[in-house]
Amino acid sequence: MANHLTPEELSEALGLARKQVVRLCVETSVPIYHGKIDKTLFVRSVTAAGHRLPEEATEELLQATG
């Protein structure tokens, strides 16, 4: 799995709506650069800000990174 995902790909992987992913990026200052989001930065920033993400999906996303 790639390290940079579109909001649609990230929303599918996490089981969230695309709008929720974009909203969380804005709230946590995670950049969307050329339509892609760094999945590790997204997961770590969102969880550090106190938001809960589906645990199984989060672990799977981070495991794919290494």
Buried (B, 14 or more C-beta within 10 A) or exposed (E): EEBBBBBEBBBBBBEBEBEBBBEBBEEBEBEBEEEBBBBBBBBBBBEEEEEEBEEEBBEEBEEEEE
